[in-house]
Amino acid sequence: MKKEPILSVKDLGISFSQYTKGLRRRELEVITNLDIDLYEGEILAVVGSSGSGKSLLAHAILGILPDNATTEGNIIYKGKSLSLKDKEKLRGREIVFIPQSVNFLDPLMKVSKQVKISIENKEEANKRQRKIFNKYELDKKVDNLYPFELSGGMARKVLLSTALVSDCKVIIADEPTPGLDEKSLNEALKDFRNIADSGCAILMITHDIEAALKIADKIAVFYAGTTLEIANVNDFKGDGKNLRHPYSKALFNALPQNGFKPIKGSQPMPNKLPKGCLFQDRCECISDKCRLIRPNARMVRDGMVRCLNAT
């Protein structure tokens, strides 16, 4: 029997209303045809360059996009298409967010209270909060501190703790590891893996491909607001020949241990997207067809890819 995803994003599009010269209004489309599936017990890591849509995906799932944003497509949780009200009810309970910025911490609330807020039983909340703080070497005096009294690394540990103490079904972690010392980084990665193994689904958004490869089950590669490939983590091992998309291979070859090889050009801006394949101007496998046709998602060798030439 085929396993069904707990959360699916289908053909997501996000655009923002902007006013240009002469107060002319335009819609700037920043995400198009974006698809992912999250499964219980698995970690999906999302990688790609800045501006590829990684954080916007998280905000769309949680329903925290700004008022000038318009969304298309479907976000489905446990078989139900989510409305904004549904997202508000699930947020912080069944779907928990670890944000990229420590500014998401409430500046007027002690950090221990923020960690315990999702746990109803007071005694259990105290126990879990102190246990996770001990793990990240945050001593008891930290319990009574406010966010402005923390170092950057301490604030990052508190953000991690808010999610890792909960009984959620889905964790969305947006760049959860920057600023952590090596010991805390390894502890956090180990915690994510253990939580996933206990049945939680985790979406980990990161620039740290090496960290993702340590714990993820699958890697989603984003580029210019869409998903170019979703591959099993083992496809990123060896010489990367099992990867399907030229951009995924370029990311793999850009890692220090794989030659640190750069590629020409840069990711196109949202208002200057080409007609066909989004990667066409940087691709060595370009054909006339690639310039005319935007590839649809298809399955190739047990992975999803958007490339006309993938085999």
LINKARA-V544804 format. One record per pair of residues at least 6 apart in sequence whose ideal C-beta (glycine too) atoms are under 6 Angstrom apart, sorted by the first residue. I is the first residue (numbers start at 0). GAP is how many residues later the second one is. D is the distance in whole Angstrom. If there is no record, write none. Layout:
BEGIN
((I:GAP:D) (I:GAP:D))
END
This chain:
BEGIN
((4:32:4) (4:33:6) (4:34:5) (5:32:6) (5:34:5) (5:195:5) (6:31:4) (6:70:5) (6:163:6) (7:29:5) (7:68:4) (8:27:5) (8:66:5) (9:25:6) (9:63:6) (9:64:4) (10:22:6) (10:62:4) (11:19:6) (11:22:4) (11:61:4) (12:18:6) (12:19:5) (12:59:4) (12:60:6) (13:16:6) (13:17:4) (13:42:6) (13:55:6) (13:57:5) (14:12:5) (14:14:4) (14:55:5) (15:12:5) (15:52:5) (15:53:6) (16:51:4) (17:8:6) (17:10:5) (18:6:6) (19:6:6) (27:242:6) (29:195:5) (29:240:5) (30:22:5) (30:25:6) (30:194:4) (31:193:5) (31:194:5) (32:193:5) (33:192:5) (33:193:5) (34:192:5) (34:262:6) (35:184:6) (37:6:6) (37:163:4) (37:165:6) (38:162:6) (39:159:5) (39:161:5) (40:155:6) (40:158:5) (41:175:4) (42:153:5) (42:159:4) (42:161:6) (42:172:6) (42:173:5) (42:174:5) (43:159:5) (43:174:5) (43:176:6) (44:159:5) (44:167:4) (44:171:4) (44:174:5) (45:8:5) (45:159:5) (45:174:5) (46:162:5) (46:174:6) (47:173:6) (47:174:3) (47:175:6) (48:218:5) (51:170:4) (51:171:5) (52:169:5) (52:172:4) (53:151:5) (53:168:6) (54:119:6) (57:114:5) (57:116:5) (58:6:5) (59:11:6) (60:14:6) (61:29:5) (61:35:6) (62:21:5) (62:24:3) (73:7:5) (74:7:5) (91:26:6) (93:74:6) (93:75:5) (94:75:5) (95:67:4) (95:70:5) (95:72:4) (95:75:5) (96:75:5) (97:61:6) (97:65:5) (97:75:4) (97:78:5) (98:75:6) (99:74:4) (99:75:4) (101:53:4) (104:42:4) (105:8:6) (106:40:5) (109:34:6) (110:34:6) (110:47:5) (111:17:6) (111:31:4) (114:14:5) (114:46:5) (114:47:5) (114:50:6) (115:9:4) (115:13:5) (117:48:5) (118:6:4) (127:37:4) (131:29:5) (131:32:6) (131:33:5) (135:21:4) (135:48:6) (137:19:6) (151:27:5) (152:26:5) (155:23:5) (155:24:6) (159:28:6) (162:8:5) (163:27:5) (169:31:5) (170:31:5) (171:31:5) (172:31:5) (173:31:5) (176:8:5) (176:34:6) (188:25:6) (188:26:5) (191:10:6) (191:23:6) (192:22:5) (195:6:5) (205:6:5) (212:23:6) (215:17:5) (216:16:6) (217:12:6) (217:14:6) (218:12:5) (218:14:6) (219:7:6) (219:10:5) (220:7:5) (220:8:4) (220:27:5) (222:24:5) (222:55:6) (223:43:5) (223:44:5) (223:54:4) (227:17:5) (227:19:5) (227:78:5) (228:15:6) (228:16:4) (228:19:5) (228:76:5) (229:74:4) (230:72:4) (234:7:4) (234:8:5) (235:16:6) (239:9:6) (239:12:4) (242:6:5) (243:56:5) (243:59:6) (243:61:4) (243:66:4) (244:60:5) (244:62:5) (245:37:5) (245:39:6) (246:32:5) (249:13:5) (251:6:6) (252:6:6) (252:8:5) (262:19:6) (263:18:6) (264:16:5) (264:17:4) (273:6:6) (275:14:5) (275:15:5) (275:16:5) (275:17:5) (275:18:6) (276:13:5) (276:18:6) (279:6:5) (279:10:5) (279:11:6) (284:24:5) (288:19:6) (289:18:6) (294:11:4) (294:12:6) (294:13:5) (296:7:5) (296:9:5) (299:10:5))
END
